[in-house]
Amino acid sequence: MNATAKNARLAAATESDPRWAAVVARDPKADGTFYYSVKSTGVYCRPSCAARLARPENVRFHATREDAERAGFRPCKRCKPDQPSLAEQYAAKVTEACRIIEASESAPTLEALAKRVGVSPYHFHRVFKQITGLTPREYAAAHREKRVRHELGCSGTVTEAIFGAGYNANSRFYEKSDAMLGMTPSNYRAGGANTDIRFAVGECSLGAILVAQSERGVCAILIGDDPDELARDLQDRFPRADLIGGDAGFERLVARVVGFVEAPKIGLDLPLDVRGTAFQQRVWQALREIPAGETASYTDIAKRIGAPKAVRAVAGACAANALAVAIPCHRVVRNDGGLSGYRWGVERKRALLEKEAKS
């Protein structure tokens, strides 16, 4: 075989390898999954290397950088594959910033955080949101909300809990307490005491369905096989709330929810009592914007809320949703269109999507 034919065969083999497409696209998502070496220069690179594209017949792929070095190649001086990637460096800085926020009595300023981790404020803000799905201020607020829930459960008074969570004044906390807790701080601290939650259990084609409503709106739609288990789930959420069995009027509300399950196109226009972190609420709002009969991937949702790298966090928010069908997490699928985990079972997810496709 002459040199020209040999090079053509090598080039064809490289171009048929799916890793070559990542090299051509300089795809940063492929970094760390493999490395490639260039015979003509004697170096090995990350897939995202910005150097001029090598001729395919000169390229070889390696599972690890150690494999490339054992084959006699040295690291590229441009993409530095023997050092942590830029994405890894940014992730480490964001993690450091999160720990700083969590350890601070009051939320650090953007400038102070950026200086601590050695990045410009503008760039730090962009990278932080890209990785976590939240701005540094939103992350600090979410952490403070988490702290106040903890403090309300163990502090002597509500005031102690408020200041213990990092609020500088009672008024600033009470401005957001209703949306954050779904009730007054005193009632939350008492496990939902003095809070009336009406509920009823019905039957639908997916099994038993429990609908619960607080003064603010529908706060739970739970689906399962055992009505008693659904009731215990609701009771665990508010162990000291007054759970009141629904009357005839409330039964009509349950019937509306069941009707929506069976015929999704009729819509479900009900006031909702939605409680969650700032990030969860953004995800849940994006889910409510997916039309019946359509689906979106976890990656799509992450992009829609401006956090393209927060795919796992999006999946976590879907799993935390307690309002089945009203917040349609069943419309979120894998990138390949396959059905992944669903809080109420993958078979129910498939059944809901089939109903929506037919209606």
Secondary structure, DSSP 8 states (H G I E B T S, - for coil): --HHHHHHHHHHHHHHSHHHHHHHHT-GGGBTTBEEEETTTTEEE-TT--S----GGGEEEESSHHHHHHTT-EE-TTT-TTS--HHHHHHHHHHHHHHHHHH-SS---HHHHHHHHTS-HHHHHHHHHHHHSS-HHHHHHHHHHHHHHHHHHHSSSHHHHHHHTT-S-HHHHHHHHHHHHSS-HHHHHTTSTT-EEEEEEEEETTEEEEEEE-SSSEEEEEEES-HHHHHHHHHHHSTTSEEEE--HHHHHHHHHHHHHHH-GGG-----B-----HHHHHHHHHHHTS-TT--EEHHHHHHHTT-TT-HHHHHHHHHH--BTTTS-GGGEE-TTS-----TT-HHHHHHHHHHHHH-
